[in-house]
Amino acid sequence: MDHHSPNPESPTAPGSGGSGGGASSSAGGSGVQPQTPSRYEAQKRRDWNTFGQYLRNHRPPLSLSQCSGAHVLEFLRYLDQFGKTKVHTASCPFFGHPNPPAPCPCPLRQAWGSLDALVGRLRAAFEEHGGRPESNPFAARAVRLFLREVREHQARARGVSYEKKKRKKPTAGPGGAEASGSGPQPPPPPPPAGAAC
């Protein structure tokens, strides 16, 4: 397939910001300065433009109404060429090691978390652009299964666990210090908009 490269940084940047609810790009009518879109909204717009460019460059070109879950999978595989995550093959001596001690020729791929967040943003954008929820290709079962497969494969290949960490229980330490999790920990990444895996 002959495609022009989309914005390669777009799919690799995980979704950020909170809920991403409500479009914030409406220009206030009474001389009020238009609100700057959130990082999530800006990323979602870039992702949507990238996907639109992919459909236009498809051979033959595709309209949004022709787009299916199979085309979404094709798009996600296409994005692997812009990936920055080393995914070891089963024959690599570093298979299963999260921090390999030396370089290896294994391919770079899109990280599962980036793909998962990307699909969530595109799923929301599809409906915001008039698509019907029941025909949303980003919500197709094949796409959910693909993401699960990528997650499991990358977890094995890179020795990374994607299980939710539950070990942060408040414990009364000897000095009475509370471990309630109110310290400077990074917040967990928000789930992709509208994801139901």
N, C-alpha and C positions, 0 to 999 in steps of 0.2 A: 504494500500500500504506500502511496506516495503522499506524505503529509508535510506541511510546513511545521516547523517546531513551534509549539505554543509557548507561553510564558513558562519556562521550566521551573521557576521558583514557586509558582502558584500552588501546584498540588503538593509540594514538599513541605509547605509551611502549615503546621497543624492549626486547626481552628483555635482561636483565642477569644478571650472576652467571655462574658456571661451567657445569658440566655439567647442573645441575638434576636430577641423578640421585636417585632414591629419594625417596619422600614422607617429609618430616621432621615430620609433624604427629602422630605417634603419642605418646600420653601414656604416659610411663614408669610402670610399675605400682607400684614400691616407693617412693612418696612423692617421686619425682624430678620436678622441675619440667618440664612439657612443653616440648619444644624449639620455639623460634620458627621458623616456616617461612622458608625463604630468600626473597629478593626474587623470584627466578624462580618459586618455588612459589606465592607470594602473587599474583603477576601472572597466573599460569596459572589460579588459582582465580577471580580477577576476570573474566578473559576468558571462562572457561567459564560463569560466571553471566550475563554479558552475552549470550552466544550463546543460552543457555537462555531468557532473557527475550525475545530476538528470535523464537525459535521459538514461544513462547507467544503473542506479539503478532501473529504472522503471520496473514494471512487466506487460507484457514482456518488455525487453529493446527496446528502440525506436531509430531509426536513425533520423538524422536531416531532411531527406527528408520525413519522415512519420509524422513529427511534425506539428500539426495544432493549430489553435487558442484555441481549447478546451484543448490541452495539456499545452498551456501557462497559461490558467486560473487555471488548476490543480496545476501547479508549483507556481503560485502566492498565491493560498490558502495554499499550503504546507508551504510557507515561513512565514505564520502568526505565526507559533509556535516559531519563533525567534524574533517576534515583541517586541517593547518596548513602544508602545503607548497604553495607557489605552483608550478603547472605551466602553463607558457606554451602558448598555442595557436599553431598554425603561422602564423597571420596576425599574431601579436604581434611588434612590432619587437625585443623582447627574447628571442625564441625562440632557445634555445641559449646564453644568457648566464647563468652561475651567479649573478652578482651584478648584477642590473639597476640602472641608476642612478636610476630613477624608478618610481613606482607604476604599475600597470597593472590592467585589470579581469579578468585571467585568474583562473580558479577555484582555490580551495584544495582540495587532495586529500590523502589519506593517502599518506605517503611509502612507496616500495617496501620499504625496509628494515623499516619498522614492520609492513607487511602480511605480509612474509615471516616475521618473528619471531612474529607473531600466529598465523599458520597453523601454524607449528611447535609452538607451545604448545597450540593446540587439537587438533592431531593427537595429541599425547601424552595430553592430557586425555580425549579420546574413548576411547582404549584403557584408560586408568585407570578409566573409568566403565563398563567392561564391554563396550565395543564391540569387534567383531572386526577385526583388522588388515586383512583382505581386503575389508571393507565400510566402511573408514574414508573418509568423504566428503572429509576434509581432505587425503587422499593421492590424490585423483582426478586423472587426467591433465589434465582441463580446468582444475583449480585450478593445477597446475604451469605449464600453458601461459599462463594468465591472469597469473600472477606474472611470468613471463618477459617477457610483452608490456608489462606495467606498467613493469618495470625498463628495457626498451629505450626505451619512449616517454619516460619521465622523464629518461633519460640524454640523449636528443636535445633535449627541450624545455628542460631546465635546464642543459644543457652540463656535466653531471656524469658522470664516468666511474665505473662500478661495477666496473671491472677490479681484480683484486687487485694491490696495489703490490708490485713485486719489486725495487725499486731499492736496498734496504737491504743491500748486500753489504759485508762487512768489507774496508775498504781501509786500507792502512798509510799514514797521513798523514805529512807532512814532520816533524812533531814526534813521531812514533811513537805518536800517540793512536789507540787502537783505536776503530773504528766498528762494534763488534760488536752494536749494538742493545741494549746493557744500560742505556742511559740512561733518562731518565724519559719514555718514549714510551707513549702509551695502548695497551693491548692490543687486538688486532683483535677485532671483535664475534664472540661464539661463534655457531656455526651453530645454526639452530633445532633443537629436539629432534626427532630422527628424520627430518630432512629428507633426501630423496633425489631431487634434481632432475636 
